[in-house]
Amino acid sequence: MEKGGVKWRSLKCTHVVTRRQAMKTTPIFKSSLLIFLLAMVVLSYMQMDLLVAAFQTNPYQGSADSVARGETLWMQYCMACHGREGAGDGPATAQLSVKPKDLTMVALPPVFPDGILAYRIANGKKTMPAWKEVFPPDQVWDLVSYIRSKSKKTAKT
């Protein structure tokens, strides 16, 4: 060990690396780090609305009227794929390449926030169509209320 650094020995030479030299980064490392940071910023920006949705709460949470309104919408628009109870066993699933998820098993908040569920209804994902052009926000929240009413999960108290 040398003062201020690490001594490296090989058969041909002895090279002392100081702390300052060890902390210097190569241009390739700097470029890679910059690209990684830029990618993270872009991805964060692209998913900003999803992040915001995670903190939204259902304004109609626990409302029997909201559940009833959501059930009406469900039967008309959602039942064909998701089934009557939301188990992903609707009559249209035979024609789908990807089966809908069992919404009765969706984790309750805070694990899976109501805002994320509302976001997925409004914006869709993969084979799930986006419904934001069909349902205004209050109807999306009514659907969230209905889906939560069918949940087989229970809140831990």
C-alpha positions in Angstrom: 0.0 0.0 0.0 1.3 3.4 -1.0 0.5 6.7 0.8 -2.6 8.2 -0.9 -3.4 5.2 -3.1 -3.3 1.6 -3.9 -0.2 -0.1 -5.1 -0.7 -2.5 -8.0 2.0 -5.0 -8.9 2.6 -7.0 -11.9 5.6 -8.8 -13.3 6.6 -5.9 -15.5 5.9 -2.8 -13.5 4.5 -1.2 -10.4 1.7 1.3 -10.7 0.3 3.5 -7.9 -3.3 4.6 -8.3 -4.1 7.7 -6.2 -7.6 8.3 -4.9 -8.0 11.2 -7.3 -7.2 8.9 -10.3 -9.4 6.2 -9.0 -12.4 8.6 -8.8 -11.9 9.9 -12.4 -14.4 8.3 -14.7 -13.9 7.3 -18.3 -15.7 9.1 -21.1 -17.6 5.9 -21.9 -18.9 5.7 -18.3 -19.9 9.4 -18.3 -21.7 8.9 -21.6 -23.5 5.8 -20.4 -24.5 7.6 -17.1 -25.8 10.6 -19.1 -27.9 8.4 -21.4 -29.3 6.5 -18.5 -30.3 9.7 -16.7 -31.9 11.1 -19.8 -33.9 7.8 -20.3 -35.1 8.0 -16.8 -36.3 11.6 -17.2 -38.1 10.7 -20.4 -39.8 7.6 -18.9 -40.8 9.6 -15.9 -42.3 12.3 -18.1 -44.2 9.7 -20.1 -45.7 8.1 -17.0 -46.4 11.3 -15.1 -50.1 11.0 -15.6 -50.0 7.4 -14.2 -48.0 8.6 -11.2 -50.5 11.4 -10.6 -53.4 8.9 -10.8 -51.8 6.8 -8.1 -52.6 9.5 -5.6 -56.2 10.1 -6.7 -59.0 8.8 -4.5 -62.5 7.8 -5.4 -64.8 10.7 -4.6 -67.7 8.3 -4.4 -66.0 5.6 -2.2 -68.5 3.6 -0.2 -71.6 5.2 -2.0 -74.3 2.7 -2.7 -75.6 5.1 -5.4 -72.2 5.1 -7.1 -72.1 1.3 -7.0 -75.6 1.1 -8.6 -74.6 3.5 -11.4 -71.4 1.6 -11.9 -73.3 -1.7 -12.2 -75.6 -0.2 -14.9 -72.5 0.8 -16.9 -70.8 -2.5 -16.2 -73.7 -4.5 -17.6 -73.8 -2.5 -20.7 -70.1 -2.0 -21.5 -67.9 -4.3 -19.5 -69.7 -7.6 -18.8 -69.1 -9.0 -22.3 -65.3 -9.3 -21.6 -65.0 -9.1 -17.8 -68.1 -11.2 -16.9 -71.0 -10.4 -14.6 -69.0 -10.6 -11.4 -65.7 -9.3 -12.9 -63.9 -12.6 -12.9 -62.7 -12.2 -16.5 -65.1 -14.9 -17.8 -67.4 -12.9 -20.1 -68.8 -14.4 -23.2 -66.5 -12.4 -25.5 -63.4 -13.9 -23.9 -63.5 -16.8 -26.4 -62.4 -14.4 -29.2 -59.8 -12.5 -27.2 -56.1 -13.4 -27.5 -55.4 -12.2 -23.9 -58.0 -12.9 -21.3 -59.2 -10.1 -19.0 -57.9 -10.2 -15.4 -60.0 -11.3 -12.5 -61.0 -7.9 -11.1 -62.4 -9.5 -8.0 -58.8 -10.3 -7.0 -57.3 -6.8 -7.6 -55.5 -5.7 -4.4 -57.2 -3.0 -2.4 -55.6 0.4 -1.7 -52.9 1.3 -0.9 -51.4 -1.7 -2.7 -53.5 -1.0 -5.9 -54.9 2.6 -5.6 -58.4 3.5 -6.9 -56.7 6.1 -9.1 -54.7 3.5 -11.0 -57.9 1.5 -11.6 -59.6 4.6 -12.9 -56.6 5.4 -15.0 -56.7 1.9 -16.6 -60.4 2.2 -17.3 -60.0 5.6 -18.9 -56.7 4.9 -20.9 -56.8 1.2 -21.4 -53.8 -1.1 -21.5 -52.9 -3.7 -24.2 -56.1 -5.3 -25.3 -58.2 -3.3 -22.8 -59.7 -0.3 -24.8 -59.6 3.2 -23.5 -62.9 4.5 -22.3 -62.1 8.2 -21.7 -64.0 9.2 -24.8 -67.1 7.3 -23.7 -67.2 7.8 -19.9 -66.8 11.2 -18.2 -64.7 11.0 -15.0 -67.7 10.6 -12.7 -68.8 7.5 -14.5 -65.2 6.1 -14.4 -65.4 6.5 -10.6 -68.8 4.8 -10.6 -67.2 1.8 -12.3 -64.3 1.8 -9.8 -67.0 1.7 -7.0 -68.7 -1.2 -8.7 -65.4 -3.1 -9.2 -64.4 -2.6 -5.6 -67.9 -3.8 -4.4 -67.1 -7.2 -6.1 -63.7 -7.5 -4.5 -63.0 -10.8 -2.8 -60.1 -9.1 -1.0 -60.7 -7.6 2.3 -59.1 -4.6 3.9 -56.7 -5.4 6.7 -57.8 -3.7 9.9 
